[in-house]
Amino acid sequence: MKGLSKIEANGKEILFVDYSNKKEAEMIPLILESKKIIQSNRAGQLLLSDFTNTYASPAFMNVLRREIMDVLPLISKQAIIGLNEPKRWILKGFNLLLKTDYRAFDTKEEALAYLSADEATTV
């Protein structure tokens, strides 16, 4: 599916969900398909999402919140790029609500370094 790919960084496989420049009607199917991929893989999934030039509508956020609950135990780390300041505040609220530790980064390179780092070296 367009918008989903796998990236390798430091020998680790990362699922890349590219929501950038997409509208709600294109973003919701990406949530559903990425959920299927995460469920079919082993636990410890690494996930990178790009929200550049997107709008997180209430409908999108509701679907995301509902669908992610099933796969939360399978995701070991998630990094997010493309967030402006208001979206970073939404992420903080999302983390509090779901008790997650999804992290925002300014660049894809920073996010990949975080995701591919060994747990002992991750801050």
C-alpha positions, 0 to 999 in steps of 0.5 A: 500500500502506498504510504507504508514501507519498511526501512532498515537502520543499523540492522533493525527493521522499522515500519514507516507510515507516511501520512505526509500531504494526505487527507483524512480519507487517505490517512485512515486506511493507512492506520488500518493497514499498518495495524495488520502489518504490526499484528502479523509481525513479532512483538518489539515493532519499531514504528516511524510516522510522518505527519508533515503537512497533515491535519489530524481530524477528530475522526482520524484521532478517534480511529487511531486511538481505537485501532492502536489499542490492540497493537500497543503491546507489540510496539516497542518504540515509535517516533514521529516526524513532521509535527508543528507545535500544536501537533506536538501538544496533541502528541503529549495529550495522546501519550498521557491518555494512552500511557505511551512514550511516542517521541517527536523528532525534527528530522527523519535521521534523528528519529531513525537513530532513536529507533535503531539505538539499543535500549541501553543507549536510548535516553 
